[in-house]
């Protein structure tokens, strides 16, 4: 079987994820911007790199904005915390009355309400969101049907009941149990645009390398300048909060220089159209 040559097999890229890939793209843009004008031989492949980098940046920005809007889990946790606090406050209110002598009517009323609503304490607050909502809802309906809410109001606990009812209503909405919630937008995919940027970079490296002509020092100097960000790039572990996935394929340990891969180059005089 004959040999095959491709940009992927000829040029290895640094190990990058979305964020580091965009940083590398920006470094290359700065180098290109510093040149008064690119040779025509290099202009076309660079325009592809810049286009793919711009598209990746726009998609990464869209994902960032999407994450800010799609705070569904955060809303559920927040609503859960409010309900936990409301249930705990009511339970403690009733318990405080039961510490008074049993001979007091208020203490008896509180003890009966506490036993009906929290016979096994408030451990149900540790259940998964939906199960906890059902447990709280069951207690609120019992409170209403048995008139326990009125008893609690006589003890001065109307604000506790009101707060729990409101918190439970918000909890149901946050969980999508009592109100239909909009489906989250499809997550913006970044694997393909990152691959497209890396593919464009490989072709760009080949073109820049092919432009070099050892008999013309100015072409060598230009190629070195254009590829310096790639040559000097050091892959580092992702920091927390960065787009840690996806990453490109790891570069071979034996060839860390992305410009060192073999590529066709003109025999003399540089490429036509330069």
C-alpha positions as CSV (number, residue, x, y, z in Angstrom):
1,X,0.0,0.0,0.0
2,X,1.4,3.4,-1.0
3,X,2.2,6.2,1.4
4,X,-0.4,8.9,2.0
5,X,0.4,12.4,3.1
6,X,-2.0,14.8,4.8
7,X,-1.9,17.9,7.0
8,X,-2.8,15.7,9.9
9,X,0.0,13.3,9.4
10,X,2.6,15.9,8.5
11,X,2.0,18.5,11.3
12,X,1.4,17.9,15.0
13,X,-0.4,20.5,17.0
14,X,0.1,21.4,20.6
15,X,-2.3,19.9,23.1
16,X,-5.0,22.5,23.5
17,X,-8.6,22.8,24.7
18,X,-11.0,25.5,23.6
19,X,-9.7,28.2,25.8
20,X,-6.0,27.5,25.1
21,X,-6.7,27.0,21.4
22,X,-8.3,30.5,21.3
23,X,-5.3,31.9,23.1
24,X,-3.0,30.4,20.6
25,X,-5.1,31.7,17.8
26,X,-5.0,35.2,19.3
27,X,-1.2,35.0,19.6
28,X,-1.0,34.1,15.9
29,X,-3.3,37.0,15.0
30,X,-1.0,39.4,16.9
31,X,2.0,38.1,14.9
32,X,0.2,38.4,11.6
33,X,-1.1,41.9,12.5
34,X,2.5,43.0,13.1
35,X,3.4,42.3,9.5
36,X,2.7,45.0,7.0
37,X,1.4,42.5,4.5
38,X,1.3,38.7,4.1
39,X,2.6,37.2,0.9
40,X,-0.3,36.0,-1.3
41,X,0.9,32.4,-0.9
42,X,0.1,32.7,2.8
43,X,-2.9,35.0,2.8
44,X,-5.4,32.3,1.8
45,X,-4.5,29.7,4.4
46,X,-4.3,32.4,7.1
47,X,-7.8,33.7,6.2
48,X,-9.1,30.2,6.9
49,X,-7.4,30.0,10.2
50,X,-8.7,33.4,11.2
51,X,-12.2,32.5,10.1
52,X,-12.2,29.2,12.0
53,X,-10.8,30.9,15.1
54,X,-13.5,33.6,14.9
55,X,-16.2,31.0,14.6
56,X,-14.8,29.0,17.6
57,X,-14.7,32.2,19.7
58,X,-18.3,33.1,18.8
59,X,-19.5,29.6,19.7
60,X,-17.6,29.6,23.0
61,X,-19.1,32.9,23.8
62,X,-22.5,31.6,23.0
63,X,-21.9,28.7,25.4
64,X,-20.8,31.1,28.1
65,X,-23.9,33.2,27.8
66,X,-26.0,30.0,27.6
67,X,-24.5,28.8,30.9
68,X,-25.4,32.1,32.5
69,X,-29.0,31.8,31.4
70,X,-29.4,28.1,32.1
71,X,-29.1,28.2,35.8
72,X,-31.8,25.6,36.3
73,X,-29.8,23.5,38.9
74,X,-28.9,26.7,40.8
75,X,-32.6,27.7,40.9
76,X,-33.6,24.3,42.2
77,X,-30.9,24.4,44.9
78,X,-31.9,27.9,45.9
79,X,-35.6,27.0,46.1
80,X,-34.8,23.9,48.1
81,X,-32.8,25.9,50.6
82,X,-35.7,28.3,51.1
83,X,-38.1,25.4,51.7
84,X,-35.6,23.7,54.1
85,X,-35.4,26.9,56.1
86,X,-39.2,27.5,56.1
87,X,-39.9,23.9,57.3
88,X,-37.2,24.1,59.9
89,X,-38.5,27.5,61.2
90,X,-42.1,26.1,61.6
91,X,-40.9,23.0,63.3
92,X,-38.8,25.0,65.8
93,X,-41.6,27.4,66.4
94,X,-43.9,24.5,67.4
95,X,-41.2,22.9,69.4
96,X,-40.6,26.1,71.4
97,X,-44.3,26.0,72.5
98,X,-44.0,22.4,73.6
99,X,-41.3,23.3,76.1
100,X,-43.9,25.1,78.2
101,X,-45.9,23.1,80.8
102,X,-48.3,20.6,79.4
103,X,-51.1,22.2,81.3
104,X,-51.1,25.2,79.0
105,X,-53.6,25.0,76.1
106,X,-51.0,26.6,73.8
107,X,-48.5,23.9,74.6
108,X,-51.1,21.2,73.9
109,X,-52.1,22.8,70.6
110,X,-48.5,23.0,69.5
111,X,-47.7,19.4,70.5
112,X,-50.6,18.1,68.5
113,X,-49.7,20.1,65.4
114,X,-46.1,19.1,65.7
115,X,-46.9,15.4,66.1
116,X,-49.2,15.6,63.0
117,X,-46.8,17.5,60.8
118,X,-43.5,16.1,61.9
119,X,-44.0,12.8,63.6
120,X,-40.5,11.6,62.6
121,X,-38.8,15.0,62.6
122,X,-37.6,16.8,59.5
123,X,-35.2,14.2,58.1
124,X,-37.3,14.3,54.9
125,X,-35.5,17.5,54.0
126,X,-32.5,15.4,53.0
127,X,-34.5,13.6,50.3
128,X,-34.0,14.3,46.6
129,X,-35.7,17.5,45.5
130,X,-38.9,16.0,44.0
131,X,-39.4,13.6,47.0
132,X,-38.9,16.4,49.4
133,X,-41.4,18.6,47.5
134,X,-44.0,15.7,47.8
135,X,-43.3,15.4,51.6
136,X,-43.8,19.1,52.1
137,X,-46.9,19.2,49.9
138,X,-48.4,16.4,51.9
139,X,-47.9,18.3,55.1
140,X,-49.4,21.5,53.8
141,X,-52.5,19.7,52.6
142,X,-52.9,18.0,55.9
143,X,-52.4,21.3,57.6
144,X,-55.3,22.8,55.6
145,X,-57.7,19.8,55.8
146,X,-57.3,19.3,59.5
147,X,-57.3,23.1,60.3
148,X,-53.8,22.9,61.7
149,X,-53.0,26.2,60.0
150,X,-55.6,27.9,62.1
151,X,-54.3,26.3,65.3
152,X,-50.8,27.6,64.4
153,X,-52.2,31.0,63.7
154,X,-53.6,31.1,67.2
155,X,-50.2,30.5,68.5
156,X,-48.9,33.5,66.5
157,X,-47.3,31.4,63.8
158,X,-49.2,32.8,60.8
159,X,-46.0,34.2,59.2
160,X,-44.4,30.8,59.4
161,X,-47.3,29.2,57.6
162,X,-47.5,31.9,55.0
163,X,-43.7,31.7,54.3
164,X,-43.8,27.9,53.9
165,X,-46.8,28.1,51.5
166,X,-45.0,30.6,49.3
167,X,-41.7,28.8,49.5
168,X,-43.3,25.5,48.5
169,X,-45.1,27.2,45.5
170,X,-41.7,28.6,44.3
171,X,-40.1,25.2,44.9
172,X,-42.7,23.4,42.7
173,X,-42.1,25.9,39.9
174,X,-38.3,25.6,40.1
175,X,-38.6,21.8,39.8
176,X,-41.0,22.0,36.9
177,X,-43.7,20.1,38.9
178,X,-46.4,22.8,39.1
179,X,-45.5,24.9,36.0
180,X,-44.2,23.8,32.6
181,X,-40.7,25.1,32.2
182,X,-39.1,25.8,28.8
183,X,-36.7,23.1,27.6
184,X,-33.1,24.2,27.8
185,X,-31.5,25.2,24.5
186,X,-29.3,22.6,23.0
187,X,-25.8,22.9,24.3
188,X,-23.4,24.5,21.9
189,X,-20.9,22.0,20.7
190,X,-17.2,23.0,20.5
191,X,-15.5,19.8,19.5
192,X,-16.0,20.2,15.7
193,X,-15.1,24.0,15.6
194,X,-11.9,23.3,17.6
195,X,-11.0,20.5,15.2
196,X,-11.6,22.8,12.3
197,X,-9.3,25.4,13.7
198,X,-6.6,22.9,14.3
199,X,-7.0,21.5,10.8
200,X,-6.7,25.0,9.3
201,X,-3.6,25.6,11.4
202,X,-2.0,22.5,10.1
203,X,-2.5,23.7,6.5
204,X,-1.2,27.1,7.5
205,X,1.9,25.6,9.0
206,X,2.6,23.7,5.8
207,X,2.1,26.8,3.6
208,X,4.3,29.0,5.8
209,X,7.0,26.3,5.9
210,X,6.8,25.8,2.1
211,X,7.3,29.6,1.7
212,X,10.8,29.3,3.3
213,X,13.7,29.5,0.9
214,X,17.1,29.2,2.5
215,X,18.6,31.2,-0.4
216,X,16.3,34.1,0.6
217,X,16.8,35.0,4.2
218,X,13.8,37.3,4.3
219,X,11.5,34.3,3.7
220,X,13.1,32.4,6.4
221,X,12.8,35.3,8.8
222,X,9.1,35.8,8.0
223,X,8.3,32.1,8.4
224,X,10.1,32.1,11.8
225,X,8.1,35.1,12.9
226,X,4.8,33.7,11.8
227,X,5.3,30.3,13.4
228,X,6.9,31.6,16.6
229,X,3.7,31.3,18.7
230,X,3.3,27.7,17.7
231,X,7.0,26.8,18.1
232,X,7.1,28.3,21.6
233,X,3.7,27.2,22.8
234,X,3.8,25.1,25.9
235,X,0.7,22.9,26.7
236,X,-0.4,23.4,30.3
237,X,-3.0,21.7,32.5
238,X,-6.4,23.5,32.4
239,X,-7.3,25.7,35.3
240,X,-10.6,25.3,37.1
241,X,-13.4,27.1,35.2
242,X,-11.8,26.9,31.8
243,X,-13.2,25.0,28.8
244,X,-11.2,21.8,29.8
245,X,-12.8,19.8,27.0
246,X,-12.3,19.0,24.3
247,X,-8.6,18.7,23.7
248,X,-6.6,18.0,20.6
249,X,-4.7,14.8,20.2
250,X,-1.5,14.9,22.3
251,X,1.6,15.8,20.3
252,X,4.4,13.2,19.9
253,X,7.1,13.5,22.4
254,X,9.8,13.2,19.8
255,X,8.6,16.2,17.7
256,X,7.4,19.1,19.9
257,X,8.1,21.6,17.2
258,X,4.9,21.9,15.0
259,X,6.9,23.6,12.2
260,X,9.5,20.8,12.1
261,X,7.3,18.4,10.2
262,X,8.3,17.8,6.6
263,X,6.4,19.8,4.0
264,X,6.9,20.6,0.3
265,X,8.9,23.7,-0.5
266,X,9.8,25.4,-3.7
267,X,13.2,24.6,-5.2
268,X,14.2,28.3,-5.6
269,X,12.9,31.9,-5.6
270,X,10.0,31.3,-3.1
271,X,6.5,30.5,-4.1
272,X,4.8,32.1,-7.0
273,X,2.5,35.0,-6.2
274,X,4.6,36.0,-3.1
